[in-house]
Amino acid sequence: MGIYCFSWDFLLEQLKADADDPGSRHDFGHDILPRVIHTHDVQAFRFRDENRKREAYWRDVGTLDAYYEANMDLVEVDPQLNLYDEHWPIRTHHPAYPPPKFVFADEGPDGRRGEATDSLVCPGAILSGGRVHRSVIGPGVRVNSYSRVEESILFEGVDIGRHAVVHRAIIDKDVRVPAGARIGLDPDEDSARGLTVSAAGVTVVPKGFEFDDADLPVSGRVAHIH
């Protein structure tokens, strides 16, 4: 964790000097801060972990896989980072979403059932007959009937179509996953679509991505009438 405070003039001066240095890695922690410590008044404030766990929680989320694992930490039964600790609140804006909603309760492994297990489900989400397991479901997400979301992170406003399967994926805001789509099951197939697949096999669907009919199984394709 690092929060840096600079005056604008000083920051611009240092960034220009760093850009002109062929030996720099252009990293605050490795290049800019060590250099100015010896020439300017630099002050630091120690981070105090108030998480009240046995060990201080630390995650460097500089890669896709590290970001994914940090989110998966949160769905553990006793996560090291406790979002429910009233003595260490998260101070951020909370939009006025309604509570999450779970509808349909058919029995059987293939039944139409809105449920989430070992997951975090944010306000405004609707699990309308779709099943979620070990996932982080963002605000306003909709998981439609007979779909499955497993070990994934869905950002705000994502819509998962009927019979779709999402496995070990990160899906950015407002992406609409069409009916019958398969994401995260075949890394080669995901790469061929133009999606990023991390070193550990996590598929990333970026904001604004649109699926082509050619990417979908026959049952999920849309009939075009001219």
N, C-alpha and C positions, 0 to 999 in steps of 0.2 A: 504494500500500500504506500503510495506517495502522493501528497498534495503539495504542489509547489506554488509559491506566491512571489511574483516579480512585479516591478514597475514595467510598464510597456516599453519605455525607451531602453532600459537595461536589457530586457528580454530580446528585443530586436537586435541590439548590438551583439549579444552573445550568439544568437542564432546565425547571424551573418558570419561571425568569426568561425563558428563551427562548420558552416557550409563550405568555407574556403580551406578547411583543414583536410588534406587528402588522407591523413591517418586516422580520422575520426570515424567512429561507428554511428555518429549522429544520434546518440542516446543520452538522455538527461542524466541518468544514474551513473553511466560509465564515462562520459566525456565532459559535459557542461559543468555539472556540480563539482567534480573533483578539481577542475581547473580554477573555478572562481573562489573556492575555499581559501586559496592562498593569496588572492588578490583583493577580495572584497569582504564585507561584513556579512557572513552567512550564519544564520541561526537555525537550530533544529529543535523540534519538540517531540519528545518520545510518545509513541502511541501506547495508550493504556487500554488493554483488553478487559472489558467489563462483561464478557460473555459468560463468566462464572462456570466454565468447564474445567476439566483437569488440566488441559493444555490450551495455550493460545491458538486461535485459528488463523491459519495463513494459507492463502492460495494465490499464486501468480497466474493470472488468467490471460497471459500474453499470446496464447495459441488457441485455436478452435477446440482442440481436445481438452486443454486445461479449463476452458470456459464450460465445456460440456460436463466435465467431471465435477466442477464446483456446483453446478445445478443439481447433478445427481446426488451430491452430498446432502442436499436439503430434503430429499425424500426418504432418507434413512429413518429407522424407528427412533433413534436417539442421535440426531445430527450434531456434529461438533459446533456448527453455527446454529444457534437456537433463535429462530425468528419469533418465537412465542414468549420470549423473556420480557415481561412487562417492565423490568427495571433497566432494560437496554433497548428502548424503542427505536424503530426506524423512522427518522424524521424526513418525510418526503410527502409530496402531494398525493392524496388518495381521491381519485375521481369518484363521483357519486353513482357508481354502478349498483344495480340490484344484486341480491345474493345469487350465488351459482345455483343452477337448476338441473335436476336429474329426472328424466322422464322415460317411461316404458320399463316394464319389469318382466319380460318373458323369461321363462326358465329354459335351461339347456344351454350347451356350449355355443350354439348358433342362434340363440334367441335374440330378439330385439330388446336390448337392455341398456339403459343409461346408467353407467356405474364407473367409479374410479377407485383403484386400490393402490396403496403405497404411493400416493401422488399429492401434489399441491394443485388446487383448483382455485383460480382467482375469481373475484366477483364479476358478475355479468356473463360468465361462461354458461353454456347450455349443452349438456350431454344428452342429446335427443336420440336415445336408442343406440348410442355408440359406447364402446368400452375403452377405458384408459387404464394403463398399468405403468407404475414407476415413471411418471412423467410430470413435467411442470406445465400447467395449462394457464395461459395468460388471460387477461381481462377480455371479455367479449368474444371469446372463442366459441365456435359451434362445432360439435362432433356429431355428425348425423348417423342415422340408423345403420346398423350392421357393420360400421367401420371399427377399426382397432388402432389405437395409438399406444405404442410401447417404448419405454425408455427414450422419450423424446422431449423436446422443448418447443412449445408453440407460443409464439409471440401474440400480442394483442390483435384481435380481429381475424385470426386465421379461421378458415371454414373448411372442414374436412367432409368431403362428399360421401354419399352412401357407399358401403362395401369397400371403401378405401382402406389401405393398410399403411401405417407409418411406423417405422422401426428404426431406432437409433438415429434420429434426425433432429436438426434445428431448423425451424421454419419461421421466417421473418414476418413482420407485420402485414396483415391484410391479404396474405396469399390465399387463393382459393384452390384447394386440392380437389380435382374433379372426381366424380363417382368412379369407383373401380380402380383408381390409381394405386400404384405400388411404389413406395419410397423407402429406401434404406434396406431393401432385401437383396439387391444385386448392385454392387459398387460399379461394375462395368456399365450396366444399363443406366445408372444415375449419371455417370461421367459422360456418356454418349448424349444425354439430354442437355448437357452444358452445366450440370450442377457440380459443386465442389464436394469432394469426398476427402475427409481428413486422413492423416496418417493412420489413425486408429479405426478408420472405417465409419466415421460419422458423416452423414449426408447433410449438406446445408442448402436450403432453398431460399434464395435471396428475395428481398422485397421487390415487388413488381414482376416476379417470374410468372410466365403464363405457360401452361402445359398445352402441347399440340395433341390433336387427336391421334397422331401416329405413335405417341408415347404411351397410349392407353391400351388395355386389353379390349377386345372386340365388344365385350359387354358394357364397357365404360365409354365408348365413343358416342359422339353426338351425331345424329342424322341431319345432314344439311340438304334442304330442299330448295331447288332453284326454280 
